[in-house]
């Protein structure tokens, strides 16, 4: 298959592109900077429409691009977080719809989304059919997923990969946590009772490729290990793997004071997500339990 990947330079994008190539797919990137383009890549300025003729020869598009959400949220950064996801996805979906009606390709549009869709839900188990929640991230995720409507109406198979905390020692949230844990100054966040759903980078990449290849995978898909943990359990487990103490607690009010809404929705929110549709489709996780996964990554 010929697959076009946006966000190919990001943590997940690099892993997905490498795995697609390892499985003999032809991979090209959707890039903004002509200096970074390789033969076969598609140049696109997100401020302009994406021309359908640029993508008519691709069997699938994997759309991963979006502004990182881990920086402090200001009115400006929130607008950029939203625009980079909603507007970019809408442009790609429209081009995919036009190309599909012309040539029957691309047949699949696999889009990143996030478990922020569900909001703060306490101990509720969240499958793909669970209702969306409240808050900034939930609103962005709803609009992000709705932005693919043109492609769906045209007959393109659209999949929304609701991604949880992606674990990798070289990047993402885990890499940012490691210095504090290694210095022995880490601890649970707030009560520690909030559920943290997670997935290894390896399984995240495998799930994206699975969605590209399997026509029965469509709609919302929870990208999370079957074994979510609480923040307190995550903290204890990571400390145990690193042989470091985790006796401290970071009070909720401190997190809210320094990180505001971002802390409320990303660090203190509870989301016990289950990957119902992946399991029903026959996907097999290689990293199901947190401690063995962390040991593979860190030892």
C-alpha positions as CSV (number, residue, x, y, z in Angstrom):
1,X,0.0,0.0,0.0
2,X,1.0,3.6,-0.5
3,X,0.5,5.5,2.7
4,X,0.7,9.2,3.3
5,X,1.7,10.2,6.9
6,X,1.3,13.7,8.4
7,X,3.2,14.5,11.6
8,X,5.8,11.9,10.5
9,X,8.5,13.7,12.4
10,X,6.7,13.3,15.8
11,X,7.1,10.5,18.3
12,X,4.2,8.4,17.0
13,X,4.7,9.4,13.4
14,X,8.3,8.2,13.4
15,X,7.3,4.9,14.9
16,X,4.3,4.4,12.5
17,X,6.4,5.3,9.4
18,X,9.2,2.9,10.4
19,X,6.8,0.1,11.0
20,X,4.9,0.6,7.8
21,X,8.2,0.5,5.9
22,X,9.2,-2.6,7.8
23,X,6.0,-4.2,6.6
24,X,6.8,-3.3,3.0
25,X,4.4,-0.4,2.6
26,X,5.5,2.6,0.6
27,X,5.5,5.6,2.9
28,X,5.5,9.3,2.1
29,X,5.2,12.3,4.4
30,X,3.0,15.3,4.2
31,X,5.4,18.1,4.9
32,X,5.4,21.9,5.2
33,X,9.1,22.6,4.7
34,X,10.5,22.0,1.2
35,X,14.0,21.6,2.6
36,X,12.8,18.5,4.5
37,X,10.9,16.9,1.7
38,X,12.1,13.6,0.2
39,X,11.2,12.2,-3.2
40,X,7.5,11.3,-3.1
41,X,6.6,13.5,-0.2
42,X,3.7,15.9,-0.5
43,X,4.2,19.6,0.2
44,X,1.4,21.4,1.9
45,X,1.0,24.8,3.6
46,X,-1.8,24.2,6.2
47,X,-3.0,27.8,5.6
48,X,-4.0,26.8,2.1
49,X,-6.3,24.0,0.8
50,X,-4.8,20.6,0.2
51,X,-5.2,19.8,-3.5
52,X,-6.9,16.5,-4.1
53,X,-4.7,15.7,-7.0
54,X,-1.7,15.5,-4.6
55,X,-3.2,12.5,-2.8
56,X,-5.1,10.5,-5.4
57,X,-2.4,7.8,-5.6
58,X,-2.4,7.0,-1.9
59,X,-4.3,4.0,-0.5
60,X,-4.4,5.5,3.0
61,X,-3.6,8.6,4.9
62,X,-2.4,8.5,8.5
63,X,-3.0,12.0,10.0
64,X,-1.0,12.7,13.2
65,X,-0.1,16.4,12.9
66,X,-1.1,18.8,15.7
67,X,0.4,21.3,18.1
68,X,1.7,19.7,21.3
69,X,-0.6,20.1,24.2
70,X,1.9,19.8,27.1
71,X,2.9,23.5,27.2
72,X,1.1,25.9,29.5
73,X,-2.3,26.7,28.2
74,X,-2.9,30.3,27.3
75,X,-5.7,31.7,25.2
76,X,-3.3,31.8,22.2
77,X,-1.9,28.3,22.7
78,X,-5.4,26.9,23.2
79,X,-6.5,28.5,19.9
80,X,-3.5,27.0,18.2
81,X,-4.1,23.5,19.7
82,X,-7.6,23.6,18.4
83,X,-6.8,25.0,15.0
84,X,-3.9,22.7,14.3
85,X,-6.2,19.7,14.9
86,X,-9.6,20.8,13.7
87,X,-8.7,23.0,10.7
88,X,-5.9,20.7,9.5
89,X,-8.1,17.6,9.7
90,X,-11.0,19.3,7.9
91,X,-8.6,20.3,5.0
92,X,-7.2,16.7,4.7
93,X,-10.7,15.2,5.0
94,X,-12.0,17.5,2.2
95,X,-9.1,16.6,-0.1
96,X,-9.5,12.9,0.7
97,X,-13.2,13.1,-0.1
98,X,-12.6,14.8,-3.5
99,X,-9.8,12.4,-4.4
100,X,-11.9,9.4,-3.4
101,X,-14.8,10.5,-5.6
102,X,-12.3,11.0,-8.5
103,X,-10.2,7.8,-8.2
104,X,-11.5,5.6,-5.4
105,X,-8.4,6.5,-3.3
106,X,-7.5,7.1,-0.5
107,X,-9.7,4.3,0.8
108,X,-8.8,5.0,4.5
109,X,-8.2,8.0,6.6
110,X,-6.7,7.1,10.0
111,X,-6.8,10.2,12.3
112,X,-5.3,10.8,15.7
113,X,-7.6,11.8,18.5
114,X,-7.3,11.5,22.2
115,X,-8.9,10.1,25.3
116,X,-9.4,13.7,26.4
117,X,-12.6,13.1,24.5
118,X,-14.1,11.5,27.7
119,X,-13.2,14.3,30.2
120,X,-12.8,13.5,33.9
121,X,-14.9,10.4,34.6
122,X,-13.8,9.0,38.0
123,X,-13.9,5.2,38.1
124,X,-16.2,4.7,35.1
125,X,-14.9,2.3,32.5
126,X,-14.8,4.1,29.1
127,X,-15.4,2.2,25.9
128,X,-15.7,3.8,22.5
129,X,-19.5,4.2,22.8
130,X,-19.2,6.1,26.1
131,X,-20.4,9.7,25.9
132,X,-18.0,12.6,25.5
133,X,-17.2,14.6,28.6
134,X,-16.7,18.3,29.5
135,X,-13.7,20.6,29.3
136,X,-11.4,22.1,26.7
137,X,-9.9,18.8,25.5
138,X,-13.2,17.1,25.3
139,X,-14.6,19.9,23.1
140,X,-11.5,19.9,20.9
141,X,-11.7,16.1,20.5
142,X,-15.4,16.3,19.5
143,X,-14.7,18.9,16.9
144,X,-11.5,17.1,15.8
145,X,-13.4,13.9,15.0
146,X,-16.3,15.8,13.5
147,X,-13.9,17.5,11.1
148,X,-13.6,14.2,9.1
149,X,-17.2,14.4,8.0
150,X,-16.6,15.2,4.4
151,X,-14.4,12.1,4.0
152,X,-17.0,9.9,5.7
153,X,-19.8,11.2,3.5
154,X,-17.8,10.5,0.4
155,X,-17.3,6.8,1.5
156,X,-13.7,6.9,2.8
157,X,-13.2,4.6,5.8
158,X,-12.4,6.9,8.7
159,X,-10.9,5.8,12.0
160,X,-10.3,8.0,15.1
161,X,-7.5,6.7,17.2
162,X,-8.3,8.0,20.7
163,X,-4.7,8.0,22.1
164,X,-3.8,7.6,25.7
165,X,-0.5,8.3,27.5
166,X,2.1,6.9,25.1
167,X,5.2,5.4,26.9
168,X,8.7,5.6,25.4
169,X,12.0,6.3,27.2
170,X,13.2,8.6,24.4
171,X,10.3,11.0,24.1
172,X,6.8,12.0,25.2
173,X,5.5,12.2,28.7
174,X,7.6,9.4,30.2
175,X,10.9,10.9,29.1
176,X,9.8,14.2,30.8
177,X,9.0,12.4,34.0
178,X,12.3,10.4,34.3
179,X,14.6,13.1,35.7
180,X,12.4,13.7,38.8
181,X,12.0,10.0,39.4
182,X,15.7,9.3,39.0
183,X,16.6,12.1,41.5
184,X,14.1,10.6,43.9
185,X,11.9,13.7,44.1
186,X,8.8,12.3,42.3
187,X,5.5,11.3,43.9
188,X,1.8,10.9,43.2
189,X,-0.2,13.8,41.8
190,X,-3.0,14.9,44.0
191,X,-4.9,12.0,45.6
192,X,-3.3,9.6,43.1
193,X,-6.7,7.9,42.7
194,X,-7.2,9.2,39.1
195,X,-6.9,6.6,36.4
196,X,-4.1,6.9,33.9
197,X,-4.7,5.0,30.7
198,X,-1.5,4.2,28.8
199,X,0.0,2.4,25.9
200,X,3.6,1.6,24.8
201,X,4.9,3.4,21.7
202,X,5.4,0.0,20.1
203,X,1.8,-1.0,20.6
204,X,0.6,2.4,19.5
205,X,2.5,2.1,16.2
206,X,1.2,-1.4,15.7
207,X,-2.3,-0.3,16.3
208,X,-2.1,2.5,13.7
209,X,-0.7,0.1,11.2
210,X,-3.4,-2.5,12.1
211,X,-6.0,0.2,11.4
212,X,-4.5,1.0,8.1
213,X,-4.5,-2.7,7.0
214,X,-7.8,-3.9,8.5
215,X,-10.9,-2.7,6.7
216,X,-13.1,-3.7,9.6
217,X,-11.5,-1.1,11.9
218,X,-13.4,2.2,11.6
219,X,-15.0,4.8,13.8
220,X,-13.6,5.6,17.3
221,X,-10.9,3.3,18.6
222,X,-9.4,3.6,22.1
223,X,-5.6,3.4,21.9
224,X,-4.8,2.2,25.4
225,X,-3.6,-1.0,27.1
226,X,-6.3,-3.2,28.6
227,X,-4.8,-2.6,32.0
228,X,-5.1,1.0,33.1
229,X,-3.6,2.0,36.4
230,X,-4.1,4.8,38.9
231,X,-1.6,7.6,39.1
232,X,-0.5,6.3,42.5
233,X,0.1,2.8,41.0
234,X,1.9,4.3,38.0
235,X,4.2,6.3,40.4
236,X,5.0,3.4,42.6
237,X,5.7,1.1,39.6
238,X,8.0,3.6,37.9
239,X,9.9,4.2,41.2
240,X,10.2,0.4,41.7
241,X,11.6,-0.1,38.2
242,X,14.1,2.7,38.7
243,X,14.9,1.7,42.3
244,X,14.0,5.1,43.6
245,X,11.7,6.3,46.4
246,X,8.3,7.9,45.5
247,X,7.2,9.0,48.9
248,X,6.2,12.6,48.0
249,X,2.8,13.9,47.0
250,X,2.4,16.9,44.7
251,X,-0.8,18.6,46.1
252,X,-3.6,19.3,43.6
253,X,-3.6,23.0,44.5
254,X,0.1,23.3,43.6
255,X,-0.5,21.7,40.2
256,X,-3.5,24.0,39.6
257,X,-1.6,27.0,40.7
258,X,1.3,26.5,38.3
259,X,-0.3,24.7,35.4
260,X,-4.0,25.7,35.7
261,X,-6.5,24.1,33.3
262,X,-3.8,21.9,31.7
263,X,-3.1,20.3,35.1
264,X,-6.8,19.8,35.7
265,X,-7.4,18.0,32.4
266,X,-4.2,16.2,31.8
267,X,-2.7,15.3,35.2
268,X,-5.6,15.2,37.6
269,X,-8.4,13.9,35.3
270,X,-9.4,10.3,35.7
271,X,-9.9,8.2,32.5
272,X,-10.2,4.5,32.8
273,X,-10.2,3.6,29.1
274,X,-10.7,0.1,27.7
275,X,-9.7,-0.8,24.1
276,X,-12.9,-2.7,23.3
277,X,-12.9,-2.2,19.5
278,X,-9.2,-3.1,19.1
279,X,-9.7,-6.3,21.0
280,X,-12.9,-7.2,19.1
281,X,-11.0,-6.7,15.8
282,X,-8.4,-9.2,16.9
283,X,-5.5,-6.9,17.8
284,X,-3.0,-8.5,20.2
285,X,-1.1,-6.2,22.6
286,X,2.5,-7.0,23.2
287,X,2.7,-4.7,26.2
288,X,-0.3,-5.3,28.4
289,X,1.0,-4.7,31.9
290,X,2.7,-1.6,33.1
291,X,5.7,-3.0,35.1
292,X,7.0,-5.3,32.4
293,X,6.6,-2.6,29.9
294,X,8.6,0.0,31.9
295,X,11.3,-2.6,32.5
296,X,11.6,-3.2,28.8
297,X,11.9,0.5,28.2
298,X,14.2,1.5,31.0
299,X,16.5,-1.5,31.8
